[in-house]
Amino acid sequence: MLVLRRKIGETVMIGNDIQIQILGIEGDQIKLGFLAPKDIQILRQELYQGIVAENMAAKEQTSQLQQEQILNLLKNFKV
């Protein structure tokens, strides 16, 4: 992990396209500003983890439904 110290108004670059600027410090919180291309999604970690969990649950549910559908088709299949 890279650890940096920055002052208000200073910027960190990620690659050539992403800028993160320190906008302010309010108590124990730091306000950050992000400038990135529109095709790059920026999410808080807790939202990202929620999306990943929902996608995994949907994948499991879909997989189970497909297995049930295949078994039902095989049961109905007559030679």
Gaussian input, Z-matrix of N, CA and C with variables (Angstrom, degrees):
# hf/3-21g

backbone

0 1
 N
 C     1     B1
 C     2     B2     1     A1
 N     3     B3     2     A2     1     D1
 C     4     B4     3     A3     2     D2
 C     5     B5     4     A4     3     D3
 N     6     B6     5     A5     4     D4
 C     7     B7     6     A6     5     D5
 C     8     B8     7     A7     6     D6
 N     9     B9     8     A8     7     D7
 C    10    B10     9     A9     8     D8
 C    11    B11    10    A10     9     D9
 N    12    B12    11    A11    10    D10
 C    13    B13    12    A12    11    D11
 C    14    B14    13    A13    12    D12
 N    15    B15    14    A14    13    D13
 C    16    B16    15    A15    14    D14
 C    17    B17    16    A16    15    D15
 N    18    B18    17    A17    16    D16
 C    19    B19    18    A18    17    D17
 C    20    B20    19    A19    18    D18
 N    21    B21    20    A20    19    D19
 C    22    B22    21    A21    20    D20
 C    23    B23    22    A22    21    D21
 N    24    B24    23    A23    22    D22
 C    25    B25    24    A24    23    D23
 C    26    B26    25    A25    24    D24
 N    27    B27    26    A26    25    D25
 C    28    B28    27    A27    26    D26
 C    29    B29    28    A28    27    D27
 N    30    B30    29    A29    28    D28
 C    31    B31    30    A30    29    D29
 C    32    B32    31    A31    30    D30
 N    33    B33    32    A32    31    D31
 C    34    B34    33    A33    32    D32
 C    35    B35    34    A34    33    D33
 N    36    B36    35    A35    34    D34
 C    37    B37    36    A36    35    D35
 C    38    B38    37    A37    36    D36
 N    39    B39    38    A38    37    D37
 C    40    B40    39    A39    38    D38
 C    41    B41    40    A40    39    D39
 N    42    B42    41    A41    40    D40
 C    43    B43    42    A42    41    D41
 C    44    B44    43    A43    42    D42
 N    45    B45    44    A44    43    D43
 C    46    B46    45    A45    44    D44
 C    47    B47    46    A46    45    D45
 N    48    B48    47    A47    46    D46
 C    49    B49    48    A48    47    D47
 C    50    B50    49    A49    48    D48
 N    51    B51    50    A50    49    D49
 C    52    B52    51    A51    50    D50
 C    53    B53    52    A52    51    D51
 N    54    B54    53    A53    52    D52
 C    55    B55    54    A54    53    D53
 C    56    B56    55    A55    54    D54
 N    57    B57    56    A56    55    D55
 C    58    B58    57    A57    56    D56
 C    59    B59    58    A58    57    D57
 N    60    B60    59    A59    58    D58
 C    61    B61    60    A60    59    D59
 C    62    B62    61    A61    60    D60
 N    63    B63    62    A62    61    D61
 C    64    B64    63    A63    62    D62
 C    65    B65    64    A64    63    D63
 N    66    B66    65    A65    64    D64
 C    67    B67    66    A66    65    D65
 C    68    B68    67    A67    66    D66
 N    69    B69    68    A68    67    D67
 C    70    B70    69    A69    68    D68
 C    71    B71    70    A70    69    D69
 N    72    B72    71    A71    70    D70
 C    73    B73    72    A72    71    D71
 C    74    B74    73    A73    72    D72
 N    75    B75    74    A74    73    D73
 C    76    B76    75    A75    74    D74
 C    77    B77    76    A76    75    D75
 N    78    B78    77    A77    76    D76
 C    79    B79    78    A78    77    D77
 C    80    B80    79    A79    78    D78
 N    81    B81    80    A80    79    D79
 C    82    B82    81    A81    80    D80
 C    83    B83    82    A82    81    D81
 N    84    B84    83    A83    82    D82
 C    85    B85    84    A84    83    D83
 C    86    B86    85    A85    84    D84
 N    87    B87    86    A86    85    D85
 C    88    B88    87    A87    86    D86
 C    89    B89    88    A88    87    D87
 N    90    B90    89    A89    88    D88
 C    91    B91    90    A90    89    D89
 C    92    B92    91    A91    90    D90
 N    93    B93    92    A92    91    D91
 C    94    B94    93    A93    92    D92
 C    95    B95    94    A94    93    D93
 N    96    B96    95    A95    94    D94
 C    97    B97    96    A96    95    D95
 C    98    B98    97    A97    96    D96
 N    99    B99    98    A98    97    D97
 C   100   B100    99    A99    98    D98
 C   101   B101   100   A100    99    D99
 N   102   B102   101   A101   100   D100
 C   103   B103   102   A102   101   D101
 C   104   B104   103   A103   102   D102
 N   105   B105   104   A104   103   D103
 C   106   B106   105   A105   104   D104
 C   107   B107   106   A106   105   D105
 N   108   B108   107   A107   106   D106
 C   109   B109   108   A108   107   D107
 C   110   B110   109   A109   108   D108
 N   111   B111   110   A110   109   D109
 C   112   B112   111   A111   110   D110
 C   113   B113   112   A112   111   D111
 N   114   B114   113   A113   112   D112
 C   115   B115   114   A114   113   D113
 C   116   B116   115   A115   114   D114
 N   117   B117   116   A116   115   D115
 C   118   B118   117   A117   116   D116
 C   119   B119   118   A118   117   D117
 N   120   B120   119   A119   118   D118
 C   121   B121   120   A120   119   D119
 C   122   B122   121   A121   120   D120
 N   123   B123   122   A122   121   D121
 C   124   B124   123   A123   122   D122
 C   125   B125   124   A124   123   D123
 N   126   B126   125   A125   124   D124
 C   127   B127   126   A126   125   D125
 C   128   B128   127   A127   126   D126
 N   129   B129   128   A128   127   D127
 C   130   B130   129   A129   128   D128
 C   131   B131   130   A130   129   D129
 N   132   B132   131   A131   130   D130
 C   133   B133   132   A132   131   D131
 C   134   B134   133   A133   132   D132
 N   135   B135   134   A134   133   D133
 C   136   B136   135   A135   134   D134
 C   137   B137   136   A136   135   D135
 N   138   B138   137   A137   136   D136
 C   139   B139   138   A138   137   D137
 C   140   B140   139   A139   138   D138
 N   141   B141   140   A140   139   D139
 C   142   B142   141   A141   140   D140
 C   143   B143   142   A142   141   D141
 N   144   B144   143   A143   142   D142
 C   145   B145   144   A144   143   D143
 C   146   B146   145   A145   144   D144
 N   147   B147   146   A146   145   D145
 C   148   B148   147   A147   146   D146
 C   149   B149   148   A148   147   D147
 N   150   B150   149   A149   148   D148
 C   151   B151   150   A150   149   D149
 C   152   B152   151   A151   150   D150
 N   153   B153   152   A152   151   D151
 C   154   B154   153   A153   152   D152
 C   155   B155   154   A154   153   D153
 N   156   B156   155   A155   154   D154
 C   157   B157   156   A156   155   D155
 C   158   B158   157   A157   156   D156
 N   159   B159   158   A158   157   D157
 C   160   B160   159   A159   158   D158
 C   161   B161   160   A160   159   D159
 N   162   B162   161   A161   160   D160
 C   163   B163   162   A162   161   D161
 C   164   B164   163   A163   162   D162
 N   165   B165   164   A164   163   D163
 C   166   B166   165   A165   164   D164
 C   167   B167   166   A166   165   D165
 N   168   B168   167   A167   166   D166
 C   169   B169   168   A168   167   D167
 C   170   B170   169   A169   168   D168
 N   171   B171   170   A170   169   D169
 C   172   B172   171   A171   170   D170
 C   173   B173   172   A172   171   D171
 N   174   B174   173   A173   172   D172
 C   175   B175   174   A174   173   D173
 C   176   B176   175   A175   174   D174
 N   177   B177   176   A176   175   D175
 C   178   B178   177   A177   176   D176
 C   179   B179   178   A178   177   D177
 N   180   B180   179   A179   178   D178
 C   181   B181   180   A180   179   D179
 C   182   B182   181   A181   180   D180
 N   183   B183   182   A182   181   D181
 C   184   B184   183   A183   182   D182
 C   185   B185   184   A184   183   D183
 N   186   B186   185   A185   184   D184
 C   187   B187   186   A186   185   D185
 C   188   B188   187   A187   186   D186
 N   189   B189   188   A188   187   D187
 C   190   B190   189   A189   188   D188
 C   191   B191   190   A190   189   D189
 N   192   B192   191   A191   190   D190
 C   193   B193   192   A192   191   D191
 C   194   B194   193   A193   192   D192
 N   195   B195   194   A194   193   D193
 C   196   B196   195   A195   194   D194
 C   197   B197   196   A196   195   D195
 N   198   B198   197   A197   196   D196
 C   199   B199   198   A198   197   D197
 C   200   B200   199   A199   198   D198
 N   201   B201   200   A200   199   D199
 C   202   B202   201   A201   200   D200
 C   203   B203   202   A202   201   D201
 N   204   B204   203   A203   202   D202
 C   205   B205   204   A204   203   D203
 C   206   B206   205   A205   204   D204
 N   207   B207   206   A206   205   D205
 C   208   B208   207   A207   206   D206
 C   209   B209   208   A208   207   D207
 N   210   B210   209   A209   208   D208
 C   211   B211   210   A210   209   D209
 C   212   B212   211   A211   210   D210
 N   213   B213   212   A212   211   D211
 C   214   B214   213   A213   212   D212
 C   215   B215   214   A214   213   D213
 N   216   B216   215   A215   214   D214
 C   217   B217   216   A216   215   D215
 C   218   B218   217   A217   216   D216
 N   219   B219   218   A218   217   D217
 C   220   B220   219   A219   218   D218
 C   221   B221   220   A220   219   D219
 N   222   B222   221   A221   220   D220
 C   223   B223   222   A222   221   D221
 C   224   B224   223   A223   222   D222
 N   225   B225   224   A224   223   D223
 C   226   B226   225   A225   224   D224
 C   227   B227   226   A226   225   D225
 N   228   B228   227   A227   226   D226
 C   229   B229   228   A228   227   D227
 C   230   B230   229   A229   228   D228
 N   231   B231   230   A230   229   D229
 C   232   B232   231   A231   230   D230
 C   233   B233   232   A232   231   D231
 N   234   B234   233   A233   232   D232
 C   235   B235   234   A234   233   D233
 C   236   B236   235   A235   234   D234

   B1=1.4469
   B2=1.5266
   B3=1.3093
   B4=1.4577
   B5=1.5227
   B6=1.3110
   B7=1.4664
   B8=1.5253
   B9=1.3389
   B10=1.4626
   B11=1.5139
   B12=1.3017
   B13=1.4652
   B14=1.5269
   B15=1.3030
   B16=1.4575
   B17=1.5175
   B18=1.3120
   B19=1.4596
   B20=1.5256
   B21=1.3252
   B22=1.4598
   B23=1.5325
   B24=1.3247
   B25=1.4574
   B26=1.5172
   B27=1.3198
   B28=1.4588
   B29=1.5265
   B30=1.3270
   B31=1.4601
   B32=1.5211
   B33=1.3291
   B34=1.4588
   B35=1.5256
   B36=1.3123
   B37=1.4616
   B38=1.5224
   B39=1.3397
   B40=1.4551
   B41=1.5200
   B42=1.3092
   B43=1.4619
   B44=1.5160
   B45=1.3313
   B46=1.4618
   B47=1.5211
   B48=1.3410
   B49=1.4630
   B50=1.5254
   B51=1.3186
   B52=1.4620
   B53=1.5264
   B54=1.3293
   B55=1.4614
   B56=1.5242
   B57=1.3065
   B58=1.4641
   B59=1.5198
   B60=1.3300
   B61=1.4605
   B62=1.5214
   B63=1.3241
   B64=1.4584
   B65=1.5300
   B66=1.3238
   B67=1.4606
   B68=1.5149
   B69=1.3099
   B70=1.4485
   B71=1.5071
   B72=1.3118
   B73=1.4634
   B74=1.5175
   B75=1.3339
   B76=1.4637
   B77=1.5186
   B78=1.3074
   B79=1.4632
   B80=1.5162
   B81=1.3388
   B82=1.4673
   B83=1.5289
   B84=1.3364
   B85=1.4583
   B86=1.5229
   B87=1.3169
   B88=1.4618
   B89=1.5205
   B90=1.3284
   B91=1.4571
   B92=1.5285
   B93=1.3455
   B94=1.4559
   B95=1.5197
   B96=1.3229
   B97=1.4570
   B98=1.5205
   B99=1.3262
   B100=1.4581
   B101=1.5204
   B102=1.3193
   B103=1.4507
   B104=1.5185
   B105=1.3365
   B106=1.4655
   B107=1.5260
   B108=1.3345
   B109=1.4682
   B110=1.5313
   B111=1.3156
   B112=1.4695
   B113=1.5194
   B114=1.3276
   B115=1.4613
   B116=1.5271
   B117=1.3148
   B118=1.4693
   B119=1.5172
   B120=1.3272
   B121=1.4574
   B122=1.5263
   B123=1.3285
   B124=1.4647
   B125=1.5265
   B126=1.3324
   B127=1.4654
   B128=1.5230
   B129=1.3269
   B130=1.4689
   B131=1.5241
   B132=1.3222
   B133=1.4663
   B134=1.5240
   B135=1.3279
   B136=1.4654
   B137=1.5295
   B138=1.3292
   B139=1.4655
   B140=1.5285
   B141=1.3174
   B142=1.4608
   B143=1.5254
   B144=1.3454
   B145=1.4626
   B146=1.5240
   B147=1.3251
   B148=1.4622
   B149=1.5197
   B150=1.3215
   B151=1.4605
   B152=1.5271
   B153=1.3240
   B154=1.4702
   B155=1.5326
   B156=1.3396
   B157=1.4684
   B158=1.5300
   B159=1.3402
   B160=1.4683
   B161=1.5241
   B162=1.3226
   B163=1.4709
   B164=1.5211
   B165=1.3200
   B166=1.4687
   B167=1.5267
   B168=1.3350
   B169=1.4663
   B170=1.5263
   B171=1.3229
   B172=1.4667
   B173=1.5211
   B174=1.3173
   B175=1.4662
   B176=1.5261
   B177=1.3349
   B178=1.4668
   B179=1.5204
   B180=1.3261
   B181=1.4622
   B182=1.5282
   B183=1.3249
   B184=1.4610
   B185=1.5213
   B186=1.3138
   B187=1.4638
   B188=1.5235
   B189=1.3379
   B190=1.4614
   B191=1.5209
   B192=1.3288
   B193=1.4600
   B194=1.5228
   B195=1.3147
   B196=1.4566
   B197=1.5261
   B198=1.3148
   B199=1.4598
   B200=1.5245
   B201=1.3305
   B202=1.4628
   B203=1.5290
   B204=1.3140
   B205=1.4580
   B206=1.5267
   B207=1.3019
   B208=1.4679
   B209=1.5217
   B210=1.3315
   B211=1.4631
   B212=1.5291
   B213=1.3233
   B214=1.4658
   B215=1.5247
   B216=1.3286
   B217=1.4585
   B218=1.5236
   B219=1.3322
   B220=1.4687
   B221=1.5146
   B222=1.3313
   B223=1.4574
   B224=1.5294
   B225=1.3219
   B226=1.4642
   B227=1.5272
   B228=1.3204
   B229=1.4600
   B230=1.5200
   B231=1.3213
   B232=1.4707
   B233=1.5159
   B234=1.3207
   B235=1.4652
   B236=1.4937
   A1=108.05
   A2=115.36
   A3=121.52
   A4=108.00
   A5=117.58
   A6=122.49
   A7=107.69
   A8=116.05
   A9=121.76
   A10=110.46
   A11=115.36
   A12=120.89
   A13=106.56
   A14=116.35
   A15=121.73
   A16=108.56
   A17=116.62
   A18=122.48
   A19=108.44
   A20=116.66
   A21=121.83
   A22=108.40
   A23=114.65
   A24=121.15
   A25=113.31
   A26=118.51
   A27=120.62
   A28=110.30
   A29=115.10
   A30=121.89
   A31=110.72
   A32=115.30
   A33=123.22
   A34=106.58
   A35=116.71
   A36=121.82
   A37=109.55
   A38=116.25
   A39=122.56
   A40=105.65
   A41=116.05
   A42=120.20
   A43=109.65
   A44=115.76
   A45=120.73
   A46=112.96
   A47=116.98
   A48=120.31
   A49=115.93
   A50=119.02
   A51=119.92
   A52=109.68
   A53=115.15
   A54=121.27
   A55=109.15
   A56=116.14
   A57=121.56
   A58=106.57
   A59=115.86
   A60=120.44
   A61=110.34
   A62=115.70
   A63=121.40
   A64=106.56
   A65=116.95
   A66=121.24
   A67=112.53
   A68=116.78
   A69=118.83
   A70=112.46
   A71=114.18
   A72=121.39
   A73=106.62
   A74=115.63
   A75=122.19
   A76=108.51
   A77=117.43
   A78=120.71
   A79=109.67
   A80=116.29
   A81=120.07
   A82=111.86
   A83=117.55
   A84=121.46
   A85=110.76
   A86=115.20
   A87=122.22
   A88=107.07
   A89=116.82
   A90=121.21
   A91=107.56
   A92=115.69
   A93=122.63
   A94=110.16
   A95=115.96
   A96=121.97
   A97=108.48
   A98=117.19
   A99=122.27
   A100=109.11
   A101=116.02
   A102=122.37
   A103=106.45
   A104=115.15
   A105=120.35
   A106=108.49
   A107=117.13
   A108=119.80
   A109=110.61
   A110=115.67
   A111=120.70
   A112=113.20
   A113=118.63
   A114=120.42
   A115=112.74
   A116=117.38
   A117=120.67
   A118=108.39
   A119=115.35
   A120=121.49
   A121=109.38
   A122=116.15
   A123=121.52
   A124=107.46
   A125=116.21
   A126=121.81
   A127=110.26
   A128=114.84
   A129=118.87
   A130=107.53
   A131=116.29
   A132=120.74
   A133=112.10
   A134=118.31
   A135=119.70
   A136=111.28
   A137=117.98
   A138=120.14
   A139=110.39
   A140=116.66
   A141=121.23
   A142=110.86
   A143=116.47
   A144=120.34
   A145=111.27
   A146=117.35
   A147=120.73
   A148=111.82
   A149=117.19
   A150=121.58
   A151=110.10
   A152=116.59
   A153=120.55
   A154=109.88
   A155=117.50
   A156=121.20
   A157=110.79
   A158=117.18
   A159=120.57
   A160=111.18
   A161=116.38
   A162=119.80
   A163=111.36
   A164=117.22
   A165=120.66
   A166=110.44
   A167=117.27
   A168=120.87
   A169=110.47
   A170=116.86
   A171=120.65
   A172=110.50
   A173=116.80
   A174=120.75
   A175=110.62
   A176=117.19
   A177=121.05
   A178=110.86
   A179=116.22
   A180=120.55
   A181=110.38
   A182=116.89
   A183=121.22
   A184=110.82
   A185=116.49
   A186=121.39
   A187=110.28
   A188=116.90
   A189=120.58
   A190=110.83
   A191=117.44
   A192=120.64
   A193=110.60
   A194=117.63
   A195=120.25
   A196=110.83
   A197=117.58
   A198=120.58
   A199=110.49
   A200=116.86
   A201=120.63
   A202=110.85
   A203=117.59
   A204=121.35
   A205=110.57
   A206=117.74
   A207=121.39
   A208=110.45
   A209=117.27
   A210=120.38
   A211=111.05
   A212=116.96
   A213=120.49
   A214=111.18
   A215=117.61
   A216=120.17
   A217=111.08
   A218=116.09
   A219=119.86
   A220=111.92
   A221=117.26
   A222=121.06
   A223=110.92
   A224=116.04
   A225=121.30
   A226=112.56
   A227=117.35
   A228=121.14
   A229=109.66
   A230=116.01
   A231=120.57
   A232=108.49
   A233=114.82
   A234=120.63
   A235=109.85
   D1=131.46
   D2=175.32
   D3=-86.36
   D4=130.00
   D5=178.41
   D6=-117.15
   D7=126.40
   D8=-179.34
   D9=-124.46
   D10=152.49
   D11=170.37
   D12=-109.79
   D13=129.06
   D14=-179.53
   D15=-133.25
   D16=151.01
   D17=175.73
   D18=-100.68
   D19=163.60
   D20=178.17
   D21=-55.81
   D22=132.44
   D23=179.75
   D24=93.81
   D25=-17.36
   D26=179.33
   D27=-80.32
   D28=157.06
   D29=-173.03
   D30=-125.50
   D31=149.33
   D32=172.73
   D33=-117.83
   D34=136.72
   D35=178.22
   D36=-103.31
   D37=138.31
   D38=170.88
   D39=-117.76
   D40=113.13
   D41=-173.63
   D42=62.69
   D43=-150.98
   D44=-179.34
   D45=-95.68
   D46=-12.74
   D47=-167.34
   D48=-115.03
   D49=-12.93
   D50=-172.29
   D51=-116.67
   D52=124.78
   D53=176.06
   D54=-116.03
   D55=137.33
   D56=173.72
   D57=-122.27
   D58=120.56
   D59=-177.75
   D60=-113.41
   D61=138.96
   D62=175.39
   D63=-80.38
   D64=114.78
   D65=-176.93
   D66=-94.11
   D67=-30.61
   D68=-179.12
   D69=179.16
   D70=166.90
   D71=176.71
   D72=-127.39
   D73=124.60
   D74=-178.97
   D75=-126.77
   D76=98.98
   D77=-176.92
   D78=65.78
   D79=-122.90
   D80=-179.67
   D81=-97.64
   D82=15.39
   D83=179.53
   D84=-114.68
   D85=145.34
   D86=176.67
   D87=-112.17
   D88=131.94
   D89=177.84
   D90=-96.13
   D91=122.60
   D92=-178.07
   D93=-112.69
   D94=146.33
   D95=173.06
   D96=-117.48
   D97=135.65
   D98=-177.93
   D99=-116.11
   D100=132.99
   D101=173.75
   D102=-124.11
   D103=113.29
   D104=-175.10
   D105=-148.95
   D106=159.13
   D107=175.43
   D108=-58.20
   D109=151.37
   D110=-176.60
   D111=-62.99
   D112=-23.14
   D113=-179.09
   D114=-81.96
   D115=-2.13
   D116=176.94
   D117=-100.31
   D118=119.62
   D119=-178.67
   D120=-85.24
   D121=131.17
   D122=178.19
   D123=-117.79
   D124=119.55
   D125=-177.70
   D126=-131.75
   D127=150.48
   D128=168.73
   D129=-67.79
   D130=149.04
   D131=-175.06
   D132=-58.08
   D133=-40.90
   D134=-177.45
   D135=-65.70
   D136=-33.98
   D137=176.08
   D138=-69.97
   D139=-42.56
   D140=178.41
   D141=-58.97
   D142=-45.48
   D143=179.78
   D144=-63.88
   D145=-36.69
   D146=177.12
   D147=-64.63
   D148=-41.41
   D149=178.66
   D150=-64.65
   D151=-43.60
   D152=179.09
   D153=-60.99
   D154=-44.24
   D155=-179.79
   D156=-62.94
   D157=-42.55
   D158=178.64
   D159=-63.93
   D160=-41.22
   D161=178.95
   D162=-63.94
   D163=-40.67
   D164=178.85
   D165=-64.74
   D166=-42.12
   D167=179.11
   D168=-64.00
   D169=-42.23
   D170=178.84
   D171=-64.35
   D172=-39.25
   D173=179.03
   D174=-63.26
   D175=-44.13
   D176=178.32
   D177=-62.20
   D178=-45.09
   D179=-178.63
   D180=-63.16
   D181=-43.51
   D182=179.08
   D183=-63.31
   D184=-42.41
   D185=-179.84
   D186=-61.93
   D187=-43.83
   D188=179.52
   D189=-64.79
   D190=-41.51
   D191=179.20
   D192=-63.85
   D193=-41.68
   D194=179.55
   D195=-63.22
   D196=-41.33
   D197=178.71
   D198=-63.00
   D199=-43.63
   D200=178.80
   D201=-63.33
   D202=-41.20
   D203=179.74
   D204=-64.79
   D205=-41.34
   D206=178.43
   D207=-63.51
   D208=-44.44
   D209=179.07
   D210=-62.37
   D211=-41.50
   D212=178.00
   D213=-63.63
   D214=-40.59
   D215=177.59
   D216=-64.03
   D217=-41.07
   D218=179.06
   D219=-65.35
   D220=-36.90
   D221=178.31
   D222=-65.11
   D223=-37.02
   D224=-177.66
   D225=-84.06
   D226=-11.73
   D227=-178.08
   D228=-75.21
   D229=130.00
   D230=179.55
   D231=-120.71
   D232=136.82
   D233=-179.56
   D234=-86.14

